[in-house]
Amino acid sequence: MAAWCYFWRKVNGWTIDRQEETADGARLARRAVELGRDDAVALTRGGHALAHLAGDFDIGIALLDRAIFLNPNLASAWFLGGFLRTWRGEPENAIVHFERAMRLSPVDPELYRMQAGIAMAHLFAGRFDAASAWAEEAYIKLPSFLMTVSIVASSRALTGRLKEARRAMDQLRELAPALRIFNIKDWLPINRPEDLSVFAEGLRKAGLPEQ
């Protein structure tokens, strides 16, 4: 999330000191964790922020696991933990977390994000049809969510549905005109090269330019 906020503001010409902003955010996240050692919500939000701002997914996941230990029914801890595991390269474990979150909060206003997370995890696991199905479920709920549209485009292309993939790519280019293959990593914190490669290959087939 933090990386995308920076990416979005940068391409829109806003003046940003990313290093300073990231350091301030990480400092505040550490402070939240320090003050909320026994508060599941504070650990959830602080751990998620630290993973993105400080790039330490191990600490972020450990804090979210602590939050789940304190409150096993906290849906946000499960679904944010699912995202951190997706980005760290644990798609199967991520799916378990997303599914638990959806069971705990079946009408959650962020259900579309959980479905998009499952879609991305399936994409990384090589299950492109499942990725497409989950992404299209998420798309119904919020058609303007950039990550969902990107998974729809990538997964459709990887299943050979190139005409449909290119339609999704047209929408993606409208939502994020500066997005290219080379700067995907500035947007999403995908840790494993093989995961980045499969996602990028789908987007490339769908028509996203390299530069």
C-alpha positions in Angstrom: 0.0 0.0 0.0 2.7 2.5 1.0 4.7 1.7 -2.2 1.6 2.2 -4.4 0.8 5.6 -2.6 4.3 6.8 -3.4 4.1 5.4 -7.0 0.8 7.1 -7.6 1.9 10.5 -6.3 5.2 10.3 -8.2 3.5 9.7 -11.5 1.1 12.5 -10.9 4.0 15.0 -10.4 3.7 15.5 -6.6 6.8 16.5 -4.7 7.8 13.7 -2.4 10.8 12.8 -0.2 10.2 9.1 -0.2 13.1 8.3 2.1 11.9 10.7 4.7 8.3 9.8 4.4 9.1 6.1 4.7 11.3 6.6 7.7 8.6 8.6 9.5 6.0 6.0 8.7 8.2 3.2 10.0 9.0 5.1 13.1 5.3 5.6 13.9 4.5 2.0 13.1 7.2 0.8 15.6 5.8 3.2 18.2 2.3 1.8 17.7 3.7 -1.7 18.2 5.6 -0.7 21.3 2.5 1.0 22.9 0.2 -1.8 21.7 2.1 -4.9 22.6 -1.1 -6.6 23.8 -3.5 -4.9 21.4 -4.3 -7.1 18.4 -5.5 -4.1 16.3 -2.3 -2.1 17.0 -0.1 -5.1 16.2 -2.1 -5.8 13.0 -1.8 -2.3 11.6 1.7 -1.7 12.9 3.0 -5.0 11.6 1.5 -4.5 8.2 2.9 -1.0 8.0 6.4 -2.2 9.1 6.4 -4.9 6.4 5.7 -2.4 3.7 7.7 0.6 5.0 10.7 -1.1 6.4 10.6 -4.1 4.0 10.8 -6.6 6.9 8.1 -9.1 6.1 9.4 -11.6 8.7 8.8 -9.0 11.5 5.5 -8.0 10.0 4.2 -11.6 9.8 5.4 -12.3 13.4 3.5 -9.3 14.7 0.3 -10.3 12.8 0.7 -13.8 14.1 0.9 -12.3 17.6 -2.3 -10.3 16.9 -4.1 -13.6 15.8 -2.9 -15.2 19.0 -4.4 -12.4 21.0 -7.6 -12.3 19.0 -8.2 -15.3 16.7 -11.4 -13.7 15.4 -9.8 -10.5 14.1 -10.5 -10.7 10.4 -8.1 -7.9 9.4 -5.2 -9.8 11.0 -6.0 -12.8 8.9 -6.4 -11.0 5.6 -3.4 -8.6 6.0 -1.4 -11.6 7.1 -2.6 -13.3 3.9 -1.2 -10.4 1.8 2.2 -10.4 3.6 2.5 -14.2 2.9 1.5 -13.6 -0.7 4.2 -11.1 -1.2 6.7 -13.2 0.7 6.0 -16.1 -1.6 3.8 -18.4 0.5 0.7 -18.7 -1.7 -0.9 -21.8 -0.1 -0.5 -20.3 3.4 -1.8 -17.0 2.2 -5.0 -18.6 0.8 -5.7 -20.2 4.2 -5.4 -16.8 5.8 -7.7 -15.1 3.3 -10.3 -17.9 3.5 -10.3 -17.6 7.3 -10.8 -13.9 7.1 -13.8 -14.3 4.8 -15.4 -16.8 7.1 -14.9 -14.4 10.0 -16.3 -11.4 8.1 -18.4 -12.6 5.1 -19.9 -9.2 4.5 -16.7 -7.2 5.1 -16.5 -3.9 3.1 -13.0 -5.0 2.2 -14.1 -8.4 0.9 -13.0 -7.4 -2.6 -9.4 -7.1 -1.3 -9.5 -10.6 0.3 -10.7 -12.0 -3.0 -8.0 -10.1 -4.9 -5.4 -11.5 -2.5 -6.6 -15.1 -3.1 -6.5 -14.4 -6.8 -2.9 -13.2 -6.6 -1.9 -16.2 -4.5 -3.4 -18.6 -7.1 -1.6 -16.7 -9.8 1.7 -17.2 -8.0 0.9 -20.8 -7.5 0.4 -21.3 -11.2 -3.4 -21.8 -11.0 -4.4 -19.3 -13.6 -8.0 -20.3 -14.1 -8.6 -20.0 -10.3 -6.8 -16.7 -10.2 -9.0 -15.4 -13.0 -12.2 -16.6 -11.3 -11.3 -15.0 -7.9 -10.2 -11.7 -9.6 -13.4 -11.5 -11.5 -15.4 -11.9 -8.3 -13.4 -9.1 -6.7 -13.9 -7.0 -9.9 -17.7 -7.2 -9.6 -17.5 -5.6 -6.1 -15.0 -2.8 -7.1 -14.2 -2.5 -10.8 -11.7 0.4 -10.2 -9.4 -1.6 -7.8 -6.1 -1.5 -9.7 -4.7 -4.8 -8.3 -7.9 -6.7 -9.3 -7.8 -5.3 -12.9 -4.2 -6.2 -13.2 -4.8 -9.8 -12.1 -7.8 -10.1 -14.4 -5.6 -9.0 -17.3 -2.6 -11.2 -16.4 -4.6 -14.3 -15.6 -6.7 -14.1 -18.7 -3.6 -13.8 -20.8 -2.0 -16.7 -19.1 -5.0 -18.9 -19.8 -4.9 -17.9 -23.5 -7.9 -15.5 -23.4 -6.0 -12.8 -25.1 -8.9 -10.8 -26.4 -10.5 -10.6 -23.0 -7.1 -9.9 -21.4 -6.5 -6.9 -23.7 -9.9 -5.5 -22.8 -8.8 -5.6 -19.1 -5.5 -4.1 -20.1 -7.2 -1.1 -21.7 -8.9 -0.4 -18.4 -5.6 -0.9 -16.5 -3.9 1.6 -18.7 -6.7 4.1 -18.0 -6.4 3.6 -14.2 -2.6 3.7 -14.2 -1.1 5.2 -17.4 2.4 5.2 -16.0 2.5 1.5 -15.1 5.0 -0.5 -17.1 6.6 -3.9 -16.8 9.8 -2.3 -15.4 8.1 -0.5 -12.5 5.8 -3.2 -11.2 8.1 -3.7 -8.3 7.7 0.0 -7.4 4.0 -0.8 -7.0 3.7 -4.2 -5.4 6.3 -5.7 -3.0 6.6 -9.0 -4.7 9.6 -10.7 -3.1 10.2 -13.9 -5.2 11.6 -13.3 -8.7 9.5 -16.2 -10.0 6.3 -14.6 -8.7 7.2 -11.3 -10.3 8.1 -13.1 -13.5 4.8 -14.9 -13.9 2.7 -11.8 -13.1 4.8 -9.7 -15.5 4.5 -12.3 -18.2 0.8 -12.3 -18.1 0.7 -8.5 -18.2 3.2 -8.5 -21.1 1.0 -10.8 -23.1 -2.0 -8.7 -22.3 -0.2 -5.7 -23.8 1.5 -3.8 -21.0 4.6 -2.1 -22.4 8.1 -2.8 -21.0 9.1 0.9 -20.7 
